[in-house]
Amino acid sequence: MSTHESPPNADAPLGGARAQQTRDLSRFAYLSIVAAILTITLKVIAWRITGSVGLLSDAAESVVNLVAAVAVLVALKVAAMPADKNHHYGHTKAEYFSAAIEGMMIFVAALVIMYTAVERFLNPQPIENVGIGLAISVFASLINGGVAIVLLRAGRRYRSLTLTADGKHLMTDVWTSAGVVVGVLIVALTGIERLDPVVAFLVGLNIVWTGWKLIRESTEGLMDIAMSKEDNRAIADILAGFVTSEVHFHALRTRDSGHHRFAEVHVLVPGAWTVQQGHDLVEEIEDAVHEGFGEIALTCHLEPSEDPRAYGDYAAEYPVPTHDDIQAAHEKASGPGPERP
């Protein structure tokens, strides 16, 4: 048996390209930091003008946004570091730490918000200057919304979990702000002052849920979670194109590591094949996967199909269609043949 590994495509952008990518990603992190500072200032002003604990909770979440943005910047710079003698697969998992830090900070902010909301519910206070305060808060939310869209697009473009998480967090902040604005308006219209802390408490619960999701996602990444079912299926479909009566696949396993992706698969070929034949096949497989799927570090492990040991050395996999599966699918697609007289 032999193992053939493709060049480390996960570390492909070396030299100038890597430096340029790091600068691009850092630019988005700096944008998030500037937006967080600006929105904190605006929301604190809105809270001071109105005295609304709902707006105070909104400002507190913006502080979380600032901490998260700084964590994003640090994580992106660490994740961009190349592989070295102590980190053979690079440092891409650093992105998960920023998501975990963001999740924990969200929990802290949520507890502060909920505590303040309960205190204000027990000791309600009137809300003042609603119009000006809400106008400032809405303007701050528009800033967050614009930055969130930019971060989400950048996250998809660069496959950066950190930027995507930060963008989702900011977008959640936009919806949270919308809820606070509605709550303050209801208080202004009804005069029921306790509605403001009720809305703030609900905002706190929403923030707890956001924090939990981020911590869960970062934990899954650190635990080498498999790529999505859609991505696994896409790779399996590409491999199925090489399946013949002689060539089979099993033990397809994948994992996400920050914005890099890794996959490995066992390739079963006749034991009589030469090393050159197996090598040529693996090269074709890797080229097809890279062309059809994109950037991924793919490891192909060659095994003789006649050896029983080739079928019992893996515990988990995403199935690749067998030759019989493909034949059955073709027969089903072509439909039944003409009936005999």
Secondary structure as the mmCIF struct_conf table of DSSP 4:
data_model
#
loop_
_struct_conf.conf_type_id
_struct_conf.id
_struct_conf.beg_label_comp_id
_struct_conf.beg_label_asym_id
_struct_conf.beg_label_seq_id
_struct_conf.end_label_comp_id
_struct_conf.end_label_asym_id
_struct_conf.end_label_seq_id
STRN STRN1 SER A 2 GLU A 5
HELX_RH_3T_P HELX_RH_3T_P1 ASN A 9 ASP A 11
BEND BEND1 PRO A 13 PRO A 13
HELX_RH_AL_P HELX_RH_AL_P1 GLY A 15 THR A 50
HELX_RH_AL_P HELX_RH_AL_P2 VAL A 53 ALA A 79
TURN_TY1_P TURN_TY1_P1 ALA A 80 ALA A 80
BEND BEND2 MET A 81 MET A 81
HELX_LH_PP_P HELX_LH_PP_P1 PRO A 82 ALA A 83
STRN STRN2 ASP A 84 ASP A 84
TURN_TY1_P TURN_TY1_P2 LYS A 85 ASN A 86
STRN STRN3 HIS A 87 HIS A 87
TURN_TY1_P TURN_TY1_P3 HIS A 88 TYR A 89
BEND BEND3 HIS A 91 HIS A 91
TURN_TY1_P TURN_TY1_P4 THR A 92 LYS A 93
HELX_RH_AL_P HELX_RH_AL_P3 ALA A 94 LEU A 122
BEND BEND4 ASN A 123 ASN A 123
HELX_RH_AL_P HELX_RH_AL_P4 VAL A 130 TYR A 158
TURN_TY1_P TURN_TY1_P5 ARG A 159 ARG A 159
HELX_RH_AL_P HELX_RH_AL_P5 LEU A 161 THR A 190
TURN_TY1_P TURN_TY1_P6 GLU A 193 ARG A 194
HELX_RH_AL_P HELX_RH_AL_P6 LEU A 195 LEU A 222
TURN_TY1_P TURN_TY1_P7 MET A 223 ASP A 224
HELX_LH_PP_P HELX_LH_PP_P2 ILE A 225 SER A 228
HELX_RH_AL_P HELX_RH_AL_P7 LYS A 229 ALA A 240
TURN_TY1_P TURN_TY1_P8 GLY A 241 PHE A 242
BEND BEND5 SER A 245 GLU A 246
STRN STRN4 HIS A 248 SER A 257
TURN_TY1_P TURN_TY1_P9 GLY A 258 HIS A 259
STRN STRN5 HIS A 260 VAL A 269
TURN_TY1_P TURN_TY1_P10 GLY A 271 ALA A 272
BEND BEND6 TRP A 273 TRP A 273
HELX_RH_AL_P HELX_RH_AL_P8 VAL A 275 PHE A 293
BEND BEND7 GLU A 295 GLU A 295
STRN STRN6 ALA A 297 PRO A 304
TURN_TY1_P TURN_TY1_P11 SER A 305 GLU A 306
HELX_RH_3T_P HELX_RH_3T_P2 PRO A 308 TYR A 311
BEND BEND8 GLY A 312 ASP A 313
BEND BEND9 ALA A 315 ALA A 315
STRN STRN7 TYR A 318 TYR A 318
HELX_RH_AL_P HELX_RH_AL_P9 HIS A 323 SER A 334
HELX_LH_PP_P HELX_LH_PP_P3 PRO A 336 ARG A 340
#
